Amino acid sequence: MSGCGHNAGDMDRRDYLNRLVDQYTKTHPRSHDHFRHAAQVLPGGGSHNLRLFSPFPFYEVGATGAQITDLDGHTYTDFWQGHLANILGHNPEPVIRALRQELEAGRGLATGFPGRHQAELAELILDRIHAQQIRFTTSGALATMNAMLLARAFTGRKLVIKIAGGWHGAHPFALKGVHSYRGGLGQLESAGLPDCADSEVIVTRFNDLDDLERVFSQYGADAACFIVEPMLGSGGAIFADPEYLTRARELTEKHGAVLILDEVITAFRFHPGAVAELYAVEPDLFVLGKAVGGGMPVAAVAGRADIMALAAPGVPHGTAVKFDGGTFSAHPQAMIAGAAFLRHLVERADEIYPYLGALGRMAREGIEQRLGAYNIPARAAGDGGAVSSHSSIVAVHILTEGSDRARDAEQVYDPARSDVELRDVILKLAMLNEGFFIVHGYGALSTAHTEHDVARSLDAMERIAAALGN
Ligand SMILES: Cc1ncc(COP(=O)(O)O)c(C=O)c1O
């Protein structure tokens, strides 16, 4: 069959997909049953749509290191690793030990007081990233929203400039131009949004200096902020060109806008700190999440003290930013987990990051070779190039237009240029049936993965490519 639609056609693909669905359904009766119950009480069967893949998700009963075990007794090698947060694999020992100690001492649940662990995690992070102050919250979405509110209040301006394909979580200023492709990326992604979700958010193309210049010359005077991921994550695992981020810093400075680097995925992923440092770019605000919680719900905004100060008590009404509330913000267990996790990453950085980088390289090179050998034009993204040789992020783009690399999210989501169905539906299900859990073609390596895990995953991809390719 031609997986990419250039030869044998859609019938073969449908047949192959039907066979994958049959095999998965037959081998997961308990998860199927559980899903039917879950779908009665939870819309779609759960609370995060990406987890609710078709035909139905499996339900995990155990997770250790690189492995996940499900209700039907299958074990998968997991390259998703907690939405890419679990750099040390599932339930790593240093974090479990720290949490257990606290619980055994009869502490750790929410008390509603500031708690001493909060400042400890703050200091650990501020030692590693170039920021003066930090405030914690519970999700990346809340953090990016509050960073934007801070920027709007600080500048007294309204416009938020964001990247096409930039996912910053679900909130009104972040739900434009994410992944709904209709002749481009620029639509609102949700019903129910206020009008300003469209009129006050400007979308620009990633890694496109001309478009960035255009946007700033048109909107710069009203721009509160430019929010950008140094590696476009959900939009394709594509690193920003160094000159792109440098120019973003210059333009935001020139126009008096706040530069927000969304490092929810990237901070502590490529080295024990923010990736901004590797680019030698200093944003005004960072947004952090994922790894900084060590497997617990922690996210944060960090940055210039004069901007962060707007969130403190006592700021006059009219200037104060209500980056506030959160019954569970800076939850003691979450602070303890984050601190144990980051301390481990910092102390063992010299072993951890080169190891992760080598596994990432092995996966990216292997995927291109194995799939390419069967005429599937797969390109592995996540390579940090000159910015970082320690990238453990791996995404796959099936670039049917013959392009050598994905440069922006438009290319990734344009069905005329990229075979997203092959990647996100067929390859995903086929890999599941082979015992591997992947997202967007692969995912991320953790210290719990071995070369053997990667080699086995490449063998599985080759078997799939043989069934798909020609
Ligand atoms: C770059 C980026 N920013 C923000 C978010 C939102 O974080 P959360 O899912 O914790 O709300 C994500 C989530 O994947 C992300 O990748």
The ligand as an SDF file (V2000), in Angstrom:
LIG
                    3D

 16 16  0  0  0  0  0  0  0  0999 V2000
    4.3860   25.3780   25.1320 C   0  0  0  0  0  0  0  0  0  0  0  0
    3.2010   25.1230   26.0050 C   0  0  0  0  0  0  0  0  0  0  0  0
    2.6590   26.1340   26.6990 N   0  0  0  0  0  0  0  0  0  0  0  0
    1.6040   25.9600   27.5020 C   0  0  0  0  0  0  0  0  0  0  0  0
    1.0340   24.7150   27.6330 C   0  0  0  0  0  0  0  0  0  0  0  0
   -0.1560   24.5430   28.5230 C   0  0  0  0  0  0  0  0  0  0  0  0
    0.2120   23.8600   29.6610 O   0  0  0  0  0  0  0  0  0  0  0  0
   -0.8860   23.0560   30.5170 P   0  0  0  0  0  0  0  0  0  0  0  0
   -1.2340   21.8520   29.7090 O   0  0  0  0  0  0  0  0  0  0  0  0
   -0.1660   22.7270   31.7910 O   0  0  0  0  0  0  0  0  0  0  0  0
   -2.0250   23.9890   30.7140 O   0  0  0  0  0  0  0  0  0  0  0  0
    1.5690   23.6260   26.9520 C   0  0  0  0  0  0  0  0  0  0  0  0
    0.9830   22.2870   27.0960 C   0  0  0  0  0  0  0  0  0  0  0  0
    1.3220   21.3430   26.4570 O   0  0  0  0  0  0  0  0  0  0  0  0
    2.6750   23.8290   26.0960 C   0  0  0  0  0  0  0  0  0  0  0  0
    3.2070   22.8370   25.3910 O   0  0  0  0  0  0  0  0  0  0  0  0
  1  2  1  0
  2  3  1  0
  2 15  2  0
  3  4  2  0
  4  5  1  0
  5  6  1  0
  5 12  2  0
  6  7  1  0
  7  8  1  0
  8  9  2  0
  8 10  1  0
  8 11  1  0
 12 13  1  0
 12 15  1  0
 13 14  2  0
 15 16  1  0
M  END
$$$$
